[in-house]
Amino acid sequence: MQSQDVAQRPAPSSPAGPVVDVEQAEAALVEHYPRLVRLAYLVLPPGLGRSRRVVTAHALTQRALPRNRTPAPVIPAQSTGRDGDPGYALVRLQVLRTALEAGLPLRRKAWPKRSQLPPLLPQVWGLKLFPRSGGADELALDQRLSTLSGPARAAYALRGLERLADDGARKVLTAAGVADPDGALLEADGVPAQYGLLDSPEFDPCSLQARPTDLMRRRQHLKAALAAGAALLVCGALLGLPGEGWGPDGAAAPPYARNPAAQAALDPAKLTRVDPAAWQSSTRTDFSVWPARGDLTGDSALLRRALAVWARPGERVQVSATPGTLSGGPAGPPQLLYAGTVDAAHVVILYDGLRLARYAEPKDGTQGAALDFARVDGADRAEAGAVVLGRTDGNVRYLTAPWVSKAGERDLLKPGSGAMDLALTDGVTAPLASPALRSGPCTSWNVLQLADGKRTRLLSDLGELVPARLTSGRPGSPGEASGAAALRTWQPYACSLGTVRSAGVRSVNAWAFNEQPLPDASGSAAWVCTRAETWRGGGARVLAQFHTPGGRYGAVAAKAENVPACGARDPHVLAGVLWKSEAGTWYLLAAGSRRTASIRATGGINGSARSSLLTVPGEQGARAELKGTLRDGRSLGGLR
C-alpha cells in the first residue's frame, strides 16, 4: 500500500463560509450521491480490494452528513449544477477527508480512526460486490492510479471528476488535511490526464457486479451459527417461561412500564374506530373522522405489534420523525386509520390527535420494521387530504380522505398537459412517481391532484408522511394551486420544492408579487415569492425567485428562514438580483411588493426609485444593500 502524505493532526480550518443546516447537507448528499461515492472510491487505497473499496466508499459517503448546523468551507464547487452550493462543498470535503484517513497506517499507541476500520454499514452477506469492468484504457488508468499516494489520487480525482483548477484543488486538499498539496498535484502529473475515463463503469461504485464469497467457509460458519442459535433459543424459552414473553410484540423492546393507561394504549381491542359516515355530519373534517380501512383491520396480531413498537421501538426498528415531532408512545388508545398490505409490506396508520404514526413490516415475515411520525395538529380539510402509505421503486402510494372523490397525477412543469387519472381502491391510490425519491436533474415534478366536491387541490410529496399542500396567491388569502393561472405561476418554480424536503412542511404558497420590464427591450421578468410553512410553526422558509422570458426555471434571488416576509403576518417582500442583458450590460434589478412606495440601493451599487421597481446599471460581482419604504411609511428591508 502506498504511504499517505496526510497530516497527522486536525485538518487546518478553512475560511468560514455560510452555515449549512443538516437538511441542506442531506439534500446535497442525496442529489450528488453517485458522484461523491465515485470520488471516495477513487481516493481509497487500492490495497483494500475492489469489494471492500465499494462498501467503504458508500459508508464514508453516508457518514459525511453533519450532525448539526456547520459552517461550510469557502472552497470551489465548480461543476455544473453544484456551483456555489455550500452543502455540497461541506459533504464533499468530509468524504475526501475520511477517504484519505482510511489509507493511514494503524499505530500501536493511537486509537484507529473510524474510517480505518471495516465499515459496519452497509453490509451485503454472501456476496462480493465490485464495479463493472471497463476497457483496456480504464484498466491501465486504474493500475497507474494504484501507484500514487492517497493525496495524489485525490488531486487527480479533483481535477478530473470535479473539474477543479490546480488552485481550487490545492484549497480542497489543504482543507482535507493534506500536508503537502503541491507535492500531491506534482505527483498526480505523472499520470496522463485521461479524465473522461473517470466517468466510466470501471470507477462507478453504484453500478455493481455480484459474485459469491468463499462457499466452503460459509458452510462451516453456517453450522457454527446454527448451533449458537439453537442454544440461544433454548435459553430464551427458559427465560420466557415464568411470565409473558416479548415474542407477540414483534420488533418491540421489552416492556418497561406497567400502568393502566400504557396497557390500554397497547391493546388492539381498544383502538378507536370511526364510523365510515362520521365525516358527513361532523363539524370537524380532519384525520379524526377518517374511518379504518384496509384488508388487515381485523388482524389483532399485526395491530398489537404496531402498538408495541410505537411504545417501545427496538434496535431493529428504523424510526423517523418530521422536525418538531415527538416520537414517544401514545398517551392512550389511538385511532386506527389503516391496516393493510401495501406492495411488499404490511402497513398500519394510527392517529393520536396530534400525530400520525406509520408502522411497516415486511410481509414475508423477515425481521425488522419501520416507524414514521408526522405532526398534524391543527390540520383542516385541505391539509388532511392524504397520507403516504409507502414508497417503492421511485413511486408513492397514498391513503386519501373519505371525502376525496377522485385522484390524479399532474406534472407541475407541464401546466397545460392536464392530469392523469389515478385509480382509487378503498381510498388507496395507484402508485405515482415521487419527486422526493428522484436524484439528478429536475426534469419533472409530479404532484397528487385530489377532487373534493367542487374543489381541486394539489399535494406534493416532500419525503415525509404527510404531503404538503400547494397554494397560490397573496399571503393571507391564497387559493388552491390547481387553477390554470396558478399552474402557470408554479411552473418555473416547481423544482425549488426540493429545497424544503424533509423539513416538516405543511404548505407552500407561490405569490407573483411583481413584474419588471427588462432593460434593452428584453421583455418582462416575473418576481415570485414562495413560502413554506411548517407544522411546528417555526422554521418557515422563504425564497424570492426571478424568472426571465424564455427561461425554464426561476433563479433564487434571495432566501431566508424564520422571517415574517411573504406571509400572512407581513405580506411584503423586497429582493434584488444582478442581471446581464443580451447586449452584455449588467444591471441591478430590484422589486418589492405592490405596496412598496420607493426603493434605494447603497453599497457597491447606488440608485433609487419612487416605485416598487428599481433598475440601476451595475457591474458583475457588485453587492448592494436594499431598503424600501411602504406606502404607509414603514421601512422594508431586502430579503436575505
N, C-alpha and C positions, 0 to 999 in steps of 0.2 A: 504494500500500500504506500502511495506517495505521502511524504510528510506534508502537513498542512501548515502554511505560514499564516496562522491566525493568532491574534493577540490572546494571551492567557490572562485576560483582565476584562472588566466590563467594557462593552463597546463604547467608544467615545460618543458623547452626546452630540447630535446634530442640531442645527438651529431649530428652535421650536416653531412648528407650523400650526395650522388650525387644529383645534381639539376635535377628535373623531370619537363619536359615541359608538357603542357596541353594535347598534343596528346598522349604522352606516358601514362599519367594517365588515359586518356579516354580508351585507348586500354586495360589497365589492368582492368578497371572497367567493360567494356563490356565483356571481356573474363571470368572474375570471378564473374559476377553479381549475379548468383544464390547463390553462397557461401556467398557473402557479405550481401545479403538480409537475408539469414538464420541467419547469425551472429547478425545482428541488431534485428531480431525478437526474438532471444533467450535472448538478453540483455534488451530489452524494458520491462517496468514494466507490470506484468500480469493484474494490475488493469485497464489498458486501454481497456481490452476486446479483443477477438481474431480478430474481424473485423478491429478495429482501429489499432491494432498492425500490421496487414498485410499492410495496407495503409501507416502507418507511417514508417515501415521498408523500403518500396520501396522509399518513399520520402527522407528519410535520406540518403539512398544509392545513389540516383540520385543527391543529393546536395553535395555529397562528392567530386565531381570534382573540382579541384582548378581553380581559375580564371587566374592564370599566372604561370610562372615557379617558382617552390617551392622546397627548399631543402628537400630531403626525410630523415626521421629519420633512424638512424642506429639501427634498431631493427630487430629481426629474422622474416623470412618468409620461414618456413622450409618445407611446404607441397610440394609434388611432383608437378613440373610444375611451382612453384612460387618462388623457392629458388633464392635469390639474386635479385628479381625484385623490384627495388625501387619504381616503380609506384604502384605496389600492396601494398607495405608496407605503402605508403602515404595514399591511399584511405581507406585501412583497418583501420588505426589509426583514420581517420576522422569519419568513420562510427561508430567506437566504442565510440569515444568521444561524438558525438551528441546523440547516443543512451543512454549513461549514463546521459547526461544533460536532456534528456526527462523525466527522473524519478525524477528530483529535485522538491521539493515543491515550489509553487509560493509564492513570498514575496510581501508584500504591498509596500515597499519602493524601489523596484528594478524592472526595466523593465524585463518582461519574455524573456527568450531566444527563438529563433525561433523554436528550436526543442521541446519546451514545449507546443507550440500551435498546434491545429489541422492542419494537412498539407493542403495547398491549392491545390497541385497536388501530386500524381494523385487522381482523384475523380471518383467514379462509382455511378451514380444516380439510385435509385430504387432497388439496390441490396446490400446485405451483403455478403462479401467475407471472407472465413476463410479456413485454411488448412484442408486437408482430415484427418479424424480421424484414429489414429493408433490403436494398440492393447492395452491390459491391461498394459503391461510394459511401453509403451510410455506415457500413461495417468498418471501412477504413477510417472514417472520421471518428467512430466510437473508439477504435484502437488508439488513434492519436490522442484523443481526449483523456484516455486512461493513463497516459504517461505524464499528464500535467498534475500539478498540485491542486488542491481544492480551490484556493483563491484564483488560480489561473483559469480553471474550468468555470468559476463564477464570472470572471471577466469576459470570457468567450461567450457565455450564455447571455450576459447583459448586452453585449454588443450585437449578437445575432438574434436572440429571441426578443429582447426588449427594445432593440434598435436605438440604444443609447450611444452617444458620442463618448470619446475617452474621458472627457471632463465629467460627464454625468456618471459614467461607470465608476470613475475614481471616487466620487462622492458617495455612491451607494456602497462600495466596498469598504470605505472608511467607516461609514455608519454601521456596517455589519461587523466591525471589529477586526478587519484585516490590517495587520501591522505594516505591510509594505504593498500598498495598492499599485504603485508604479511598477514594482517588480512583477506583480501578478499580470498587469497589462503587457509588459515586455515578454513574459513567458508565454502568454496567450498568442503573441505574434508568431510563435513558432509553428502554429497550426494554420493551414490555409483557411482563408475566410470563406468557407462554404456554408454561409448562414442559412441559405434556403433549405439545406438538408435537416436543420433542426426542427422543422415542421413536419417531418416525415414520421410514419408509424414506428420507426426504429426507436424514437425517443418519446413516444406517447404512452405514459403510464395509465391512460384512461381507455385505451383500446388494446385489449389483452388477449393472449392465448393461455389455455389451461392444459396442464399435464398432471398426472398423478404423482404423489410423493412415493417414498420407498414402501412398496406394498407389504413385504415381509415384515419390516419393522412395525408397520401399522397393525398387522395381525397380532404381533406379540404385545404391543401396547393395549390393544383392544381386550385381550384376555385378562391382562392385569387390571384394566379399568372395570371390567365386568365383575371380577372378584371383589374389588373395593366397593363397587356399587351395591353388591349383594349384602356386604357387611353393613353398609350404611342403612339399607332398607330394614334389616333386622333390628339395628339399634333404634331407628326411627319408630318402628312399630312398638318396641318395648316402651319407649318414652311416651308414646301417644296413648297407651292403654289406660292409665288412671283417669283421664278426663277427655274433653273434646279436643280433637286434633285440629290442625290448620289446613288439612287437605281440601275440604269443601270450599275454602276461600280462595283457591287458585293461587295467584301470584302475590296475595297479600302477606304482609309481615305478621308475626304472631301478635295476638291481642295484647293491648297494654292498658285498656280501661274497661271496667265493667260497671256501668250505671244505666238506669232505665232509658235516658234519652239516647245514649250511644247505642244501646241494644236495639231500640226501636228504629234507629236510622239504618241498622244492618239487616232488618227483617224485610225480605221482599214482599211479604204478605201485607205490610203496612204502607207500601208505596202509594202515593196519591195518583189516582187515575181519573181524568176529567171526562165527562160525557161528551161524545162527538159533536153534539149540537150546542154545547155550552157557549161557544163564541158568538152565536147568533143572537143571544139575548143578554150577554154580559156587557156591563159598562166598560170593562177593560178589554182591550184587544192586544194582548201581548203573549208571551210564552206561557202565562198562567192558564190560558184557555185552550192550549193545544191538547188534543186527545192523544192517547197512547196508540202508536201504530207500529207495524212490523210483524213479521211472521214468528217472532220468538217472545212476544209479550207474556206468554204463559210459561216460559222456561224459568222456573224458580232457581235452578242451579246457576244459570248464567246471571240472573239478576243478583243473586247472593254474592257471586264473585265480583261483580261490578261494584256493589256497595262496599264490600270488604276492602277491595283495592282502593276505592276512593278514601276510605277512612284510614287505611294503613298500607300505602304503596310499598311494595318490597323492592329488593335490589334489582329484580328483573323487569321492573316497570319503568318505561320511559315517560316521564312527567313533563309537561309543558304548560305554560300559562301566559296569557297576554299580560303586558305590563300593567301593574296595579291590581292584579287579580290574586286573591288568596287561594292557596291550594289545599287548605285543611279540609277535614271531613265535614259532612253536613251536620247542622245542629239538631235535626230531626228528620223524619221520613221525607225524602224529596219526591218530586213529581216525575213520573215516567212519561217521556215524550216518544221514545222509540226503542225497540229491541228487535233486531232482525239481522239477516245476512246481507252484507254489502261486499260484493266481489269475493275476495278470499278471506273475509273476516266476519266475526260476529260483533256487532256494534250495539251499544246501549247509550242512549242520550237521556240525561237526568237534569232536573232544574230545581234549585232550592230557593227561588225567589230573588236571588242576587246573581247567581252564576249558572252557567251551563257546564256540565261535565260530560265528556265523551269518553267512554271506555271501549276499547277494541282489543280483541284477542284473535289469533289465527284460528280459523275454523277447522284446520286439520288436526287440532289438539296439541300442537307443539307449545312449549312453554314460552312465557313472556307475554307482555301486554303493554298497551299504551293508554295513557290517561291525559286528556287535554282539558284545560279550563278556559273559560271566557267570561268576562264580566258583562252583564246585560241589564243591570239595574236601570230603571227609567226608560226601558225600551217602549216605543209606541208601535202602532200598527205597521208603519212603514219599515221600521228597523227590526221587527220581529217577523220578517217575511221568509227567512230561510236559515238553515243551519247546515254546515258541512258534515256529511256522513262519512266520506272517505275520499282519498286521493290515490289513484293508481295509474301508472303509465302516462303521466302528464295530464290526466283527466281528473275531474272532480264531480262528485255526486252530491246533491242537496236534498234535504228534507224540507219541504215548503209548508207554510202555514195553512191551516184548513180553509182559510178564505181565499186562497190563490186558486183561480180557475184555469189558468193557462200559463205555460212557461216556454221560454225561447232563449236562443243564444244569439248574441249580436257582437260584431266587431266594432269597437269604438273608432278604429282607424278608417272604417268604411261606412260613414253615416248614411250613405244612400243605398247600401246593399240590402237593407231590410234585415229582419230577424228570422232565424231558422227555428222552427218549432221543435220543442223537446217533449218527449213522451213523459207523462206523469202517471205513476203507478202507486196508488195509496199514498200520494204526496211525495214520492221519491222520483227525482228527475233522472232521465237518461244521462250518461256521462257527457260532459262538455269540456273543451280544452281549458286548462287553467293557466293564466299568465303568471301566477305565483310560482309555478314549478319550472318555468322556462328559463334557460340560460342562453346567453348570446345576444345578438342584436334584436331590438324590438321591432318586429315586422307586423304584429297584430296584438290586439288586447281584447280578448273575448270576455264578455260580461253576461250575467244572468238577467233576463228580462221577465218580469212577473206581471201578470194581469190580475188586478184586484178590483172587481167591479168595473167601473168606468175609468179607473186609474191604471197607468202602466208605470212600473218602477224598474230601475236598473240597480243591480248589486254587483260588486266586483270582489273576487277572491283575492285577498292580500296575505294569504298564508296562515290564516287564523281560523278559529272555529265558526265565527260569525262573519259573513261578508259585509263589506262597507257599502252604505247607501250612497249613490251618486246623485247630486243635485246641481242646479244651475240657476244663477240669478243673483240679485242684490242680497247681501247678507241681511239676515233678519226675516226675509220673506222669499227664500229661494223656492223654485219649482222643481219638479222631477226632471231628470236629465233625459227623458225618453222622447221629448218633442223634437221636431226637425231642427229648429233653431238651436236648441240645447245640444243636440248631437253635433252640429257643425261647430259650436263653441268648444266642445270637448275634443274634437278630432286631433288637433295638433298637440294636445297636452295629455293624451291618454297614457303615454309611456312614462310620464312623470309620476304616475301612481306607484311605480316600482320603488320610489324613494321612501315610501311610507309602509312598506311591507313589514309585518311582524311588529307593528308599533301600537297595537291596541286601538286601531282606528274605528270610529263609529260611523262617520260620514265624511264625504269630501265634496266641497262645493266649488264650482268654477264660475267666476264672475268676470265678464268682459267690462272692465271699469273705464276704458277709454280707447280711442282710436286716433292715431297720429299720422298726419301726412309726412311722407319722407322727402328729404331734400333731393334736388336734381330730378324731380318729377318721377320718382321711383315707385309711386303708388302710396298706399296707406298700410301702416302696420297696426296690429292689434295688441293691446295690453290686456292680459288676463291674470287674475289672482286666483290661485287655488288654495283652499284652506282645509286641512284635515283635522277634524275634531276627534277626540278620543273618548272612550267610555269612562276613563278615570277623571276627566275634566281638564287636568293639566297636560302639558306636552303637545299642545296643538302646533302644527307645522304649517307655515305659510310660504308659498312660492309666488313671486311676481315674475311672469313669463312674457316674453316678447316674440311676436310672430310676424315675419315679413311676407309679402306676397310671393307665392310660389314655393315657399318652404314647407317641407312635410312636417317638421317638428317645431315646437316652440323652444326658445332658448331661455334658460333660467337667468333672469337679470339680478334677482336678489332673493334671499330666503331668510327666515327667522323662525324661532321656536319660542313658545310661551309669550307671545305678544298678542294684544287685542286687535291689531290691524286686520282688516279684511274680514272681520267677524261681526256678529250681531251687536256686540257692545260698542264697537268702534268701526263702523263700515267705511273706513277711509284708508287709503294706501298711497304711497309715493315711491317710485323707483326709477332708476335710470340705467342706460346701457351705452357703451361706445359702439358705434355702428359705422361701417365703411361703405360708402356709396359705390356704384358701378364705375364712377369716374376716378375712384381711388382716394377720395377725400374722407377724412374721419370727422365724425360728429358725436357730440354728447346729446342723446335723446332722453328726455325725462317726461314722465306723465304722472299725474295724480288723479284721484277720483274726480267725478264731475263737479263736486262742490269745492274744489280747490281754486282759490282766487289768484294765487301767484306762486311762482317757484323761483328759487335763487340757487345758483351753483357757485361754490367757492372752492379754493384749493388749487389743484392742478389746472382746472378749467373754471373760468369766471363768466357768469352771464345770468340774466334774469328775464322773466316773462310774467306779464299780468294776465295769466290764464292758467288752465290746468295742463298746458303742454309747454315744453321748453326744447328748443333746438339751438345748439351752440357749436360752432366749429371747434374741433379739438385735435389731439394728437394720440397716436397709438400708445397705449400703456398709461395714459394720464389718469389720475384719480381725482374725483371731485366729491365734495360734501354737499348734499341736497337738503334744502329747507323749504317748506311750503307753508302757506297761510290759507286757512279755510275761510269761507265767506262770512262765518260768524266771528272771525278774528282769532280763532285758536291756531296754534302752530302745529305743523305736521312734519315729522322727521322722515328721512328716507329709510326704507326698509333695508335691513342688513342682517 
